[in-house]
Amino acid sequence: MKSTKKLLVSSFLLALPLSLVACNATLPQIAETGATVAGSAGYNNQASLIRGIKEALELGSNRAATSLSATGGYANSPLYRIELPANVQPLASKLRQFGLGGQLDKVEALMNQGAEKAAVEAKSVFVDAVRNMSVTDALGIVRGSSTAATDYFRAQTEASLRQRYLPIIQQNLQQIGFYNQYQQLLGTYKMLPIANKPDLDLEQHVLNAALDGLFKQVAVEEQLIRKDPVGRGSQIIGAVFGQKK
């Protein structure tokens, strides 16, 4: 009997999104219907419904940070691997011709390792952002664009993540044998009165690339939740997120 009831509830939760869209339900109607379905599934009030939404967002953001903080999360990724800045590549090619390819490979390895270590910090920052999210923010994400959650995370967390990431990236790059000399040369270079100078700051390059990769992966997880909310979250998340289909 219990399994039959569970199956019926599951089927209704999966069918609900399409029916809501078909009748052009408004946000209050969706919230009310979602709360009703939530009660059937054990979420007996709107607070529980919002908590369910937050759990899905926390789960997705944590998956993104976990995948990139793993060994090789950046280095072995065809999408997120961090290479030397584009404006340095011509010089790097010349240096490789002179047998310095090993040193350049070490620099790139340290850049990616720094990004991977820093990605660990994103987990707690994302958790705080989700837990501080208002009811309006949570429902707005459900009804928003396909990147509404990613946009919210970036707006709420990027400044904090930059502060946390930078010292980790700096510490990792300090393993480069010529790091101190490089920093001195960079300081002098920045003071030169030259127009349209290319940016040669490796630390900022890694920082920007690491965060861009992180939020791109958050967007990937968001799309997975929107595409398969039940499989990536829970039945009640399916009832809410699925209504966008």
N, C-alpha and C positions, 0 to 999 in steps of 0.2 A: 504493500500500500504506500509506504513511504517513498519507494523508488518510483512508483507511478506518479505520485504527486510531484516529486522532484523533476521528473521528465516533463510534466505538463507545465510547470513553472519555467523550466529552461526553454521550452518551445515558445512560450508566450513572450519571454524576454527577448528571444531572437527575432520574433515576428513584430514586436512592438516598434522598433525603429522605422521599418517601412511604412507601417500604418500611420505613424506620426507625421512623416513627410507627406504621405498621400493626402492627408487632410489639412496640410499647411498649418500645423499646430504652432501656437505662439510659445514663447519661452515660459511664461507662467504655466501654460497648460502642460508643457513638457515636464516642467519641474514637479507639477502636481501629480501627473501620471507616473513620473519616475518615482516619486515618494510612495505612491500606492503600490507599485510593483516592488519597491524596496521593502515595504512591509511584508509582502508575501514571501520575500526571500530572506527575511530576518532583519532587514533594515527598517525599523519601525518609525522613523521620523526623518525630517529633512537634514538634521545634523548628521545622522548616520549616512544619508545619501551623499552629502558633501564629503564626509570622511572617506567614503568609498572612492570618490573621484580623486581625492588627494592621494589615496593609496596607490592608485593607478599611475598618477604622475610621478610619485616618489619612486615607484618601481621602475618606470621607464628611464628616468634620469639616472638612477643608480646603475642600471644596466649599461648606459652609455659611459659613465665614468669608470665602471669596472672593466669594460672591454678595452678602453684606452690606457688604463693604468697597469694592465697586464704586461709582462715582459714581451716586447715586440709589438705592443698595441699601436704604436706609431711607426716604429722602424720597419715592421713587416707588412704594413698596410699600403696597398697601392693607391689608396685615397688620401691618407693622412701622413704619410712619411714626410718628414721635414728635411729639405735639402738646403744647401747654401743659397743665399739670396740670388735671384735671377741676375742682378747687376754684378755679382761676383763670379758668375759662372765662366765668363770668358777668361778671367784671370786664373780661375781654378783649372781650366783646361790647359793653360800654359804651364802651370805648376805640375800637373800630372805628366806632361811631356818631359819635365826635368826630374822625374822619379819621385815626386812628392805626393803621389796618390794615396799612399798609406796614411800619411798625416792628415790629409783631407778627409779620408774615410773615418778616421778617428774623431775628427771634429763633428762630422755629421752623426756619428754614433752617439756622441755625448749630447748633441742637441736633442735627439730623439729620446734618449734615456731620461734627460731632464724633464721633457714633456710628460713622459710616462709616470715619473715620480710625482710630478705636480698634479697629475690628474686625480690622484688619491684625495687631494684636498677638496675636489669638487663634490664628493659625496655628501659631506656634512653641510656644505654651503647650499646644495640643492635641497637637502632635507629641511633646513631652516626656512628656505624660500617657500616650500610647499606648506609647511606647518603654519607659517604666518599669512598664508593666502586667505583672503576674505571669501565669503560666500559668493559675492558678485564676481570676483576674479575667477573662481572655480567654474561657475556656470558660464561666464563669458568665454572661457577657454573651450568648453564643450561646444558652444554655439559659434565660436570664432572661425578664423581661417584654418587651413590645414597645418599652419605653423604657429597657431596661437599660443600653444604651450611653450614652444621653443622661444618665441619672441618674449614671452613673459619671463622665462628663466634668464634670458640674456639681459633684459632690462633690469631685473632684480639682483643679479649675481655677478655681472661682469666686473664691476669695480672691485668687489671683494676678492674675486678670483685673481685679478691682476696683482693685488697686494700679496696674496698667498703664493702665487706661482713664481713671481720674480725671484725671491731669494733662493728658491729651490733650483731654478734654472741657472742662476748665477753660480751657485755652489757646484753644480755639475760641470759647467763650462770651465770652472777654475782648474779642472784636471788637465786642461790643455796646457802644454808646456810653455807656450808663449803668451798666455792669457794676460799677464800684467803688462807686458810690452804692448800687446794689442790694445788694451784699454788706454794706455798713454798715447799711442798713435791716434786712436779714435778721438780722444779729447782734443788733440791738436788739429785733427782733420775737421772737426766740427767748428772750430774757430776760424778756419780759412774763409776769406771773403769770396767764395765761389758760388755763383748762381746755379740753382737746380742740381745741387750735389746729390748723388745717390746715397741712400741711407745704408750704412755699412755696420750698423749696430746689431751684432748677432743676438744679444740678449732680447732686444725688442722684437727681432725677427722670429725667434723661437717662441716668445710669449704670444705674439699675434697668431702665429701658425698653430700653436697648441690650442688656443682658445677657439679659433675658427674650426679646427678639427673636432673639438669637444662639442660645440653647438651643432655642427653638422650631424654628429652622431646622435645627439639628443633629438634632432629633427627626424632621423631615421627611426628611432624608437617611437616617436610620436606617431609617425605614419603607420607603424606596425600596430599600435594600439587602436588607431582609428579604423584600420582595415580589418583587424581581428580583435576587437575589444574583449571578447569572452576568452579567447585563447591566450591573450597577453595580459589579462587582468582578472576579471571575474564576471559572473552573470550580470550583476547589477551595473557594472561598468559598461557591459554590452548594451544594456537598456538605455543608458544615457548617451554614450559616445556614438552608438550605432545610429541614432536618429539623424545624423548628418548625411547618411548614405542616400 
